[in-house]
Amino acid sequence: MKYIILNKPYEVLTQFTDEGGRATLKDFVAIPDIYPVGRLDYDSEGLVLLTDDKTLQHRLSDPKFKIEKTYWVQVDGVPTEEALEELRRGVMIKSTKTAPAIASLLEEEPQVWERSKPIRFRKDIPTSWVEIKISQGMNRQVRRMTAAVGFPTLRLIRPAIGPLNIGELQPGEYRELTTEEVAKLKSLTAGSSYGSGSRPKRPGSTPKKPGSTPKSNGGRHYDSRNNSSRKKRF
């Protein structure tokens, strides 16, 4: 079985083909017969999990398992505590109320890569970053949530899904999961006591055993052994 995480760049479809000629996963991952678990919007960035394990793919996509996903959201303005509390309680999107979320204002701007197309800046309106954790999967949910409380999303990055975090992967780079990471993922859908509510780890916070990140063929494969001089981003 193959288990891959990719840092999906901005304006890339979370699929392998597109009749309209837009960029897809095929432009970055040259591994046959793997498919994304869930979706990440065309104009969003960050972690996408791909696998040929159909059982795990189905379970991770099943809402009953409530797999937590973490988002870093750059918004127009600075959300008030009242707005954050609305996100935590759930907001109405059309006729549906979202499930309670974990939402907090980030004190420091995440040290992330530059986007291929810069966001729009307005001189008189500041921007800020909010961390939102949800286990739902409604269409464009996070963007619609922040808009509902009066703070439109300018940029959206997903740094983590459950126990997986994006680490030092740059846009378009991918790596295979370690045996330990696969076991943790499977435990989430097997009634394990493993909890996914931890904050995404900063790269280097948990040393990996030598050889724990196997190589793959094709694409832009990330190997931390060849990136010792790279500036850390998270």
C-alpha positions as CSV (number, residue, x, y, z in Angstrom):
1,M,0.0,0.0,0.0
2,K,1.1,3.6,-0.7
3,Y,0.5,6.5,1.6
4,I,1.6,10.0,0.5
5,I,1.2,13.5,1.8
6,L,1.6,16.4,-0.6
7,N,1.8,20.1,0.0
8,K,-0.8,21.2,-2.6
9,P,0.0,24.5,-4.2
10,Y,-2.4,27.3,-4.8
11,E,-4.6,26.9,-7.9
12,V,-4.2,23.2,-8.2
13,L,-7.2,20.8,-8.4
14,T,-7.3,17.9,-6.0
15,Q,-7.7,15.4,-8.8
16,F,-5.5,13.9,-11.5
17,T,-7.3,15.1,-14.7
18,D,-9.0,18.3,-15.9
19,E,-10.5,18.9,-19.2
20,G,-10.0,22.6,-18.8
21,G,-6.2,22.3,-18.7
22,R,-5.8,23.5,-15.1
23,A,-3.0,22.2,-12.9
24,T,-3.8,18.9,-11.1
25,L,-2.1,16.5,-8.8
26,K,-0.6,14.7,-11.8
27,D,1.7,17.7,-12.3
28,F,3.3,17.0,-8.9
29,V,2.9,13.3,-8.0
30,A,4.1,10.7,-10.5
31,I,2.8,7.7,-8.6
32,P,0.1,5.5,-10.3
33,D,-3.1,4.3,-8.8
34,I,-3.3,6.6,-5.8
35,Y,-6.2,8.9,-5.0
36,P,-6.8,11.9,-2.6
37,V,-8.6,11.4,0.6
38,G,-11.2,14.2,0.6
39,R,-10.7,17.5,-1.1
40,L,-8.8,20.8,-0.7
41,D,-10.2,23.7,-2.7
42,Y,-8.5,24.9,-5.9
43,D,-7.7,28.2,-4.2
44,S,-6.5,26.7,-0.9
45,E,-3.1,25.3,-0.1
46,G,-1.6,22.7,2.1
47,L,-1.7,19.1,3.2
48,V,-3.4,16.5,1.0
49,L,-3.3,12.8,1.8
50,L,-3.2,10.3,-1.1
51,T,-3.4,6.5,-0.9
52,D,-4.3,3.3,-2.8
53,D,-5.7,1.9,0.5
54,K,-9.4,2.0,-0.4
55,T,-10.6,0.9,3.0
56,L,-8.6,3.6,4.8
57,Q,-9.6,6.2,2.2
58,H,-13.3,5.4,2.8
59,R,-13.0,5.5,6.6
60,L,-11.1,8.8,6.7
61,S,-13.8,10.3,4.5
62,D,-16.6,9.0,6.6
63,P,-18.1,11.9,8.8
64,K,-18.8,9.5,11.6
65,F,-15.1,9.2,12.5
66,K,-14.8,13.0,12.9
67,I,-11.2,13.3,11.7
68,E,-10.0,16.7,12.7
69,K,-8.5,19.0,10.1
70,T,-6.5,22.1,11.0
71,Y,-6.5,25.3,9.0
72,W,-4.5,28.5,9.1
73,V,-6.7,31.3,7.8
74,Q,-5.6,34.8,6.8
75,V,-8.7,37.0,7.1
76,D,-9.6,40.6,6.3
77,G,-9.5,42.5,9.6
78,V,-8.9,41.3,13.1
79,P,-11.7,39.0,14.5
80,T,-13.2,40.0,17.8
81,E,-13.6,37.5,20.7
82,E,-17.3,37.5,19.9
83,A,-16.7,36.5,16.3
84,L,-14.3,33.7,17.4
85,E,-17.0,32.5,19.9
86,E,-19.5,32.3,17.1
87,L,-17.1,30.1,15.1
88,R,-16.7,27.9,18.2
89,R,-20.4,27.5,18.7
90,G,-21.2,27.0,15.0
91,V,-22.6,29.4,12.4
92,M,-25.4,29.1,9.9
93,I,-24.4,28.4,6.3
94,K,-27.7,28.7,4.3
95,S,-30.0,26.3,6.3
96,T,-27.3,24.3,8.0
97,K,-25.5,25.1,11.3
98,T,-21.9,24.1,11.4
99,A,-20.6,21.8,14.2
100,P,-18.7,23.5,17.0
101,A,-15.1,24.4,16.0
102,I,-11.9,25.2,17.8
103,A,-11.0,28.7,16.8
104,S,-8.2,31.0,18.0
105,L,-6.4,34.1,16.9
106,L,-2.7,33.4,16.2
107,E,-0.5,35.9,18.0
108,E,2.2,35.5,15.4
109,E,1.9,35.2,11.6
110,P,2.8,31.6,10.5
111,Q,6.1,31.5,8.7
112,V,4.8,30.0,5.5
113,W,5.9,30.1,1.9
114,E,4.9,33.0,-0.4
115,R,1.8,32.3,-2.5
116,S,2.2,32.3,-6.3
117,K,-0.4,35.1,-6.4
118,P,-0.2,37.5,-3.6
119,I,-3.4,38.3,-1.6
120,R,-5.0,41.7,-2.0
121,F,-4.0,44.2,0.6
122,R,-6.0,47.3,1.6
123,K,-4.0,50.0,3.2
124,D,-6.5,50.9,5.8
125,I,-7.6,47.4,6.8
126,P,-5.2,45.0,8.6
127,T,-5.1,41.3,8.1
128,S,-4.7,38.6,10.7
129,W,-4.4,34.8,11.0
130,V,-6.9,32.5,12.7
131,E,-6.4,28.8,13.4
132,I,-9.6,26.8,12.9
133,K,-10.0,23.1,13.6
134,I,-13.1,21.2,12.3
135,S,-14.1,17.7,11.6
136,Q,-16.9,18.5,9.1
137,G,-16.4,18.6,5.3
138,M,-19.0,21.0,3.9
139,N,-18.3,22.7,0.6
140,R,-15.9,25.7,1.1
141,Q,-16.8,25.5,4.8
142,V,-14.0,27.5,6.4
143,R,-14.3,30.4,3.9
144,R,-18.0,30.5,4.5
145,M,-17.6,30.4,8.2
146,T,-15.3,33.3,8.4
147,A,-17.5,35.3,6.0
148,A,-20.5,34.5,8.2
149,V,-18.9,36.3,11.1
150,G,-17.8,39.3,9.1
151,F,-14.1,38.4,8.4
152,P,-13.7,37.1,4.8
153,T,-10.9,34.7,4.1
154,L,-8.0,36.0,2.0
155,R,-5.7,32.9,2.2
156,L,-6.3,29.4,3.5
157,I,-3.7,26.8,4.4
158,R,-4.2,23.3,5.8
159,P,-1.2,22.3,7.8
160,A,-2.6,19.2,9.4
161,I,-5.0,16.3,9.1
162,G,-5.3,14.4,12.4
163,P,-1.8,13.3,13.5
164,L,-0.2,14.3,10.1
165,N,1.4,17.7,9.7
166,I,3.0,19.3,6.7
167,G,6.4,19.9,8.3
168,E,9.0,21.3,5.9
169,L,7.3,20.3,2.7
170,Q,7.2,23.2,0.2
171,P,4.4,23.7,-2.4
172,G,4.5,20.8,-4.8
173,E,6.7,18.5,-2.6
174,Y,5.5,15.2,-1.2
175,R,6.7,12.4,0.9
176,E,5.7,8.9,1.9
177,L,4.3,8.3,5.4
178,T,6.3,6.4,7.9
179,T,5.0,3.1,9.3
180,E,4.3,4.9,12.6
181,E,2.2,7.6,10.8
182,V,0.2,5.0,8.9
183,A,-0.5,3.1,12.2
184,K,-1.8,6.3,13.8
185,L,-4.1,7.0,10.9
186,K,-5.5,3.6,11.0
187,S,-6.0,3.8,14.8
188,L,-8.3,6.9,14.3
189,T,-10.8,4.8,12.5
190,A,-10.5,1.7,14.6
191,G,-11.8,3.1,17.9
192,S,-8.3,3.8,19.3
193,S,-7.8,6.2,22.2
194,Y,-5.4,8.1,20.0
195,G,-6.4,11.8,20.0
196,S,-6.0,14.1,17.0
197,G,-6.5,17.4,18.8
198,S,-2.8,18.4,19.1
199,R,-1.4,21.5,17.4
200,P,0.6,20.8,14.2
201,K,4.2,20.1,15.2
202,R,7.0,22.4,14.1
203,P,9.6,20.7,11.9
204,G,12.4,19.2,13.9
205,S,10.3,19.0,17.1
206,T,10.2,15.2,16.9
207,P,13.4,13.6,15.6
208,K,12.9,10.9,13.1
209,K,14.8,7.6,13.0
210,P,17.3,7.3,10.1
211,G,15.6,6.0,7.0
212,S,12.1,6.5,8.4
213,T,11.1,8.5,5.3
214,P,11.2,6.1,2.3
215,K,11.9,7.4,-1.2
216,S,9.4,7.2,-4.1
217,N,9.8,7.4,-7.8
218,G,9.0,10.5,-9.8
219,G,7.6,13.8,-8.8
220,R,9.2,16.2,-6.4
221,H,9.9,13.9,-3.5
222,Y,11.0,15.4,-0.2
223,D,14.0,13.9,1.6
224,S,14.9,15.7,4.8
225,R,18.5,14.3,4.6
226,N,19.1,16.5,1.6
227,N,17.6,19.7,3.1
228,S,19.6,20.4,6.2
229,S,20.3,23.9,5.1
230,R,16.7,24.9,4.3
231,K,15.2,27.6,6.5
232,K,12.4,26.2,8.6
233,R,9.0,27.5,7.7
234,F,6.8,26.4,10.6
